[in-house]
Amino acid sequence: METNQRVWQYFQRHRVASIAVAHVAVVGVVGLVMLGNMLGMNIFGAFAQSACSSNDRVHVVVSGDTLGAIAGRYGTSWQKLASYNHIPNANMIYVNQKVCIPGGGGTAHKGAPGIKGAGNFFPYGQCTWYANQRYHQLHGVYVPWTTNSDAWAWTNRAYDFHWHVSSSPSVGAIVDLQPWVQGAYGLGHVAVVERILGNGNVVASNMNWGAAYWKVVDVEFRPGPGVSFISY
């Protein structure tokens, strides 16, 4: 009789433990499913946007961009951009994402007149020094940004100083490549467009490209994600 009671108590204890483990497992599975659904919606929303129309301005997201800041540059609101681009979470945009600006007409919202720089204060031999020097040679204007100005940051700095930023190339514009785009390294790269080819690519003059950093070389780049063109 005593043996039977012990056996019964054993099964009762393990039955309670099994039920508790089962409840924990169910809660865990439900949590994972909910998390997966949330992530899936955000990922789907980010990748499922349709192509921009021919009348739209296309903004390629770079590091540090927010939807609100992008909207401010183009004279619109983040709510309109989120709705127009089917972005479910306005706080979640990613580098190289294309944001369509409705009716942009290919021109960024510039705001105040652009500010001119006073000289070339970048270290000689760097791509930033050469791009600034060559741009001044062509247009008589230096870039005004001298701090927080690694090559990748030039696009954002151009906005800060009300310069024009475009995804379409023009001869004499500064081309800004984000990190690891088309051969650029971790700090990005800047050069100056010398000519535009029939296939839409550009030939830009560069310094600090290749082993002989002090030499000026021509390199072909293509417009696309992570590539901006800056002009005064």
Secondary structure, 3 states (H helix, E strand, C coil): CHHHHHHHHHHHHHHHHHHHHHHHHHHHHHHHHHHHHHHHHHHHHHHCCCCCCCCCEEEECCCCCCHHHHHHHCCCCHHHHHHHCCCCCCCCCCCCCEEEECCCCCCCCCCCCCCCECCCCCCCCCHHHHHHHHHHHHHCCECCCCCCCCHHHHHHHHHHCCCEEECCCCCCCEEEECCCCCCCCCCCEEEEEEEECCCCCEEEEECCCCCCCCCCEEEEECCCCCEEEEEC
